[in-house]
Amino acid sequence: MGLQLPERSGRRRFRRVGLAALLGLTLAVLAGCGSDTELERLAMPKPATVEGEHTLDLWQGAWIAALITGVVVWGLIFYAIWRFRRRHDDEVPVQTRYNLPLEIFYTIFPIIMVIVFFDHTIQTQNQVLNNPDDPVDNTVYVVGYQWQWGLNYPDEVEEDGEAVNVYDFPGGGEIPTFYIPVNETTRFELRSPDVIHNFGVPAFLIKMDVMPGQENHYQVTPKVEGTFAGKCYELCGVYHSRMIFNIKVVSRDEYDQHLQDLADAGNTSEAPVCGPDFATKQVGNDESETEVCEL
């Protein structure tokens, strides 16, 4: 057997590896401490809603945990490669057949990590989706159809003393702009009369499928006023690329005025509607003012 290096040198190498691992852990934690820069958000958009902050926290936490695990594993791998390397041609490193405590650890610890991830994911999901029976400030019905978006605002405007539904279904060649109020919780009820679409706004840090026969929903509480771009994230047909839209977050007064303008233009019904004629016909059909169905 060859000569062994002094034990003191081995301890020094171990300290170097430990120091490198600690530095990596520190950088990983610092990267997720804030949300002012894209680096701190780990490439996620800046959240414009309260619910988006929960999503960002889950995203950062998952990456920090993954990076910490990676640094520890990489550190152990490189330490073992260096510490137990063959130092001479006639030397065979000590062969370890098994280590029961270590095997128990790397079996149980991943299970614990999965349970923790699952718990935090469920908590975030509950913050974003909410129970359909829980009260919110506003409920709007989003309708995705080939190939456009429309919104219904039920019970927001009164006509002859009765609450009516106000709808906004732009023409097939328009980019729609929909309004929601700032600092109020709005639930998007997602519906489709034809194929699967997906309604998402990057600044809200959430998107969800709009499926025929499936009543999906999520909620947002915008923190700032502004106009935020959205689009369909599900390939829904030849004109899928046209399914873009804007969400305009405004004050309550401006929101109420916008709905009143829609009502004054005659865009009212007793219940939320699926859309105009071109919701079930070719986009661009001239007959585009008739309601074809109710949700």
C-alpha positions in Angstrom: 0.0 0.0 0.0 1.2 3.5 -0.7 1.9 6.2 1.8 -1.0 8.2 3.2 -1.0 12.0 3.3 -1.0 13.6 6.8 -4.4 13.8 8.4 -3.9 17.6 9.0 -3.9 18.2 5.2 -7.1 16.2 4.9 -8.7 18.5 7.5 -7.6 21.5 5.6 -9.1 20.2 2.4 -12.3 19.4 4.2 -12.5 23.0 5.5 -12.0 24.4 2.0 -14.8 22.2 0.7 -17.0 23.3 3.6 -16.2 26.9 3.0 -17.0 26.6 -0.7 -20.3 24.9 0.1 -21.2 27.6 2.7 -20.5 30.3 0.1 -22.8 28.6 -2.3 -25.5 28.3 0.3 -25.1 32.0 1.2 -25.4 33.1 -2.5 -28.5 30.9 -3.0 -30.2 32.3 0.1 -29.3 35.9 -0.8 -30.7 35.5 -4.3 -34.1 34.7 -2.9 -34.3 37.3 -0.1 -36.0 40.0 -2.1 -38.1 40.7 -5.2 -36.9 44.0 -6.5 -34.6 42.6 -9.2 -35.0 39.8 -11.7 -32.0 38.0 -10.0 -33.7 38.1 -6.6 -37.0 36.9 -8.2 -35.0 34.1 -10.0 -36.3 35.2 -13.4 -39.9 35.5 -12.4 -41.9 38.6 -13.4 -42.6 41.2 -10.7 -45.9 40.2 -9.1 -48.7 42.8 -9.6 -51.1 41.0 -7.3 -51.2 39.8 -3.7 -51.7 36.2 -4.8 -48.7 36.6 -7.1 -46.5 37.3 -4.1 -47.4 33.8 -2.7 -46.6 32.2 -6.0 -43.2 34.1 -6.0 -42.5 32.9 -2.4 -43.1 29.3 -3.4 -40.9 29.7 -6.5 -38.1 31.2 -4.6 -38.3 28.7 -1.7 -38.3 25.8 -4.1 -35.2 27.1 -5.9 -33.4 27.9 -2.7 -34.1 24.4 -1.3 -33.0 22.8 -4.6 -29.8 24.9 -4.7 -28.9 24.1 -1.1 -29.5 20.4 -1.8 -27.4 20.6 -4.9 -24.5 22.4 -3.2 -24.5 19.8 -0.4 -24.5 16.9 -2.8 -21.9 18.4 -5.1 -19.7 19.2 -2.2 -19.9 15.6 -0.9 -19.2 14.2 -4.3 -16.2 16.4 -5.0 -14.9 15.9 -1.4 -15.2 12.1 -1.8 -13.4 12.3 -5.2 -10.6 14.3 -3.7 -10.3 12.8 -0.2 -10.5 9.1 -1.3 -8.6 9.3 -4.6 -5.9 6.8 -5.4 -2.6 8.5 -4.6 -0.2 5.8 -5.9 -0.5 3.2 -8.6 -0.1 0.4 -6.1 -2.7 1.8 -3.7 -6.4 0.7 -3.5 -8.7 3.0 -1.6 -10.7 1.6 1.2 -13.8 -0.1 -0.1 -17.0 0.5 1.8 -19.8 -1.9 1.0 -22.6 -0.1 2.8 -23.4 2.6 5.4 -26.7 1.9 7.0 -27.2 5.3 8.8 -26.3 7.1 5.5 -28.7 5.0 3.5 -31.5 5.7 5.9 -30.8 9.4 5.8 -30.8 9.7 2.0 -34.0 7.6 1.9 -35.9 9.5 4.6 -34.7 13.1 3.8 -36.1 13.3 0.2 -39.4 12.1 1.5 -39.4 14.9 4.1 -38.5 17.4 1.3 -41.4 16.2 -0.9 -43.8 16.5 2.1 -42.7 20.1 2.8 -42.9 21.0 -0.9 -46.4 19.5 -1.1 -47.5 21.4 2.0 -46.3 24.8 0.8 -47.8 24.1 -2.7 -51.2 23.4 -1.2 -51.0 26.6 1.0 -50.2 28.7 -2.1 -52.9 27.0 -4.1 -55.5 27.8 -1.4 -54.4 31.5 -1.5 -54.7 31.7 -5.3 -57.7 29.6 -6.0 -59.9 30.0 -3.0 -63.1 28.2 -2.3 -65.9 29.1 -4.9 -68.3 29.7 -1.9 -66.0 32.2 -0.2 -66.9 35.9 -0.8 -64.9 38.0 -3.1 -65.3 41.7 -4.2 -66.0 40.9 -7.8 -66.7 38.0 -10.1 -66.2 38.1 -13.8 -66.8 35.3 -16.4 -64.0 34.9 -18.8 -65.0 33.3 -22.1 -62.3 32.0 -24.5 -63.5 30.9 -27.9 -61.9 30.5 -31.3 -60.2 33.0 -31.6 -61.0 35.8 -29.1 -61.7 36.6 -25.5 -64.8 38.0 -23.9 -65.8 39.0 -20.4 -69.1 39.1 -18.5 -69.6 41.3 -15.4 -72.7 39.9 -13.7 -74.8 42.0 -11.3 -72.6 45.0 -11.6 -75.0 47.4 -13.2 -78.7 48.1 -12.5 -81.4 48.7 -15.1 -84.9 49.6 -14.0 -84.0 48.7 -10.5 -82.7 45.2 -11.3 -79.1 44.0 -11.5 -78.1 42.9 -15.0 -75.1 41.3 -16.6 -72.8 43.5 -18.6 -70.6 41.9 -21.3 -67.6 42.9 -23.4 -67.0 40.9 -26.5 -64.7 42.8 -29.0 -64.6 42.0 -32.7 -62.5 39.2 -34.0 -59.7 41.6 -35.3 -59.4 43.6 -32.1 -57.1 43.3 -29.1 -59.5 43.4 -26.1 -58.8 45.4 -23.0 -60.7 44.3 -19.9 -61.1 46.3 -16.7 -60.8 45.2 -13.1 -60.5 47.4 -9.9 -57.4 47.9 -7.9 -57.1 46.7 -4.3 -60.1 44.5 -4.7 -60.3 40.7 -5.1 -61.7 39.6 -8.5 -62.4 36.0 -9.2 -62.1 34.9 -12.9 -64.6 32.2 -13.7 -63.2 30.5 -16.8 -65.5 29.1 -19.5 -65.2 27.9 -23.1 -67.9 26.9 -25.6 -65.5 25.2 -28.1 -62.0 23.9 -27.3 -59.4 24.2 -24.6 -57.8 27.6 -24.1 -55.6 29.0 -21.4 -56.1 32.4 -19.7 -52.9 33.9 -18.2 -51.3 37.2 -17.3 -47.6 37.0 -16.7 -47.6 39.9 -14.1 -50.3 38.0 -12.1 -48.0 34.9 -12.0 -50.8 32.5 -12.8 -52.5 30.9 -15.8 -55.2 28.3 -16.1 -56.9 26.1 -18.7 -60.3 27.3 -20.0 -62.0 24.0 -20.8 -65.4 23.2 -22.2 -67.6 21.6 -19.6 -65.1 22.4 -16.8 -65.7 25.3 -14.4 -62.2 26.5 -13.6 -61.5 29.7 -11.6 -58.8 31.7 -9.8 -58.7 35.1 -8.1 -56.4 38.1 -8.2 -56.1 41.2 -6.0 -54.1 43.8 -8.0 -51.8 46.0 -5.9 -51.1 48.7 -8.5 -52.9 50.4 -11.4 -51.7 49.8 -14.9 -52.2 47.8 -18.1 -50.9 44.2 -18.1 -50.6 42.0 -21.2 -52.1 38.5 -21.3 -52.6 35.7 -23.8 -53.7 32.2 -24.4 -51.2 29.6 -23.3 -52.9 26.6 -24.9 -52.6 25.9 -28.7 -56.2 26.1 -29.6 -56.2 26.3 -33.4 -54.9 28.0 -36.5 -55.4 31.6 -35.1 -54.2 30.8 -31.6 -51.6 33.6 -31.9 -54.5 36.2 -32.1 -55.7 35.4 -28.7 -54.0 38.2 -26.9 -55.6 40.7 -24.5 -54.9 43.4 -21.9 -56.1 43.7 -18.4 -56.4 47.3 -17.2 -56.3 47.7 -13.4 -58.1 51.0 -12.5 -59.8 52.7 -9.6 -63.2 51.7 -8.5 -64.7 54.9 -10.0 -63.2 54.3 -13.4 -64.2 50.7 -13.2 -67.9 51.6 -12.5 -67.8 54.1 -15.3 -66.5 51.6 -17.8 -69.3 49.1 -16.9 -71.9 51.9 -17.2 -70.5 52.7 -20.7 -70.9 49.1 -21.7 -74.5 49.1 -20.4 -75.3 52.3 -22.2 -74.0 50.7 -25.4 -76.6 48.0 -25.0 -74.2 45.2 -23.9 -76.5 43.8 -21.2 -78.2 40.5 -20.6 -80.0 38.6 -17.8 -77.1 36.1 -17.4 -73.5 35.7 -18.5 -73.3 34.8 -22.2 -70.9 32.7 -24.3 -70.3 35.4 -26.8 -71.5 36.8 -30.1 -72.3 34.8 -33.3 -68.7 34.4 -34.2 -68.1 32.5 -31.1 -69.5 29.5 -33.0 -68.8 30.8 -36.6 -65.7 31.9 -38.5 -64.0 34.9 -37.0 -64.8 38.1 -38.8 -68.5 37.2 -39.5 -70.4 40.4 -40.0 -73.3 39.2 -37.8 -71.6 39.6 -34.5 -74.1 41.1 -32.1 -76.4 38.2 -31.2 -75.9 36.3 -28.0 -75.7 32.6 -28.8 -75.9 30.9 -25.4 -75.8 31.5 -21.7 -73.2 30.1 -19.2 
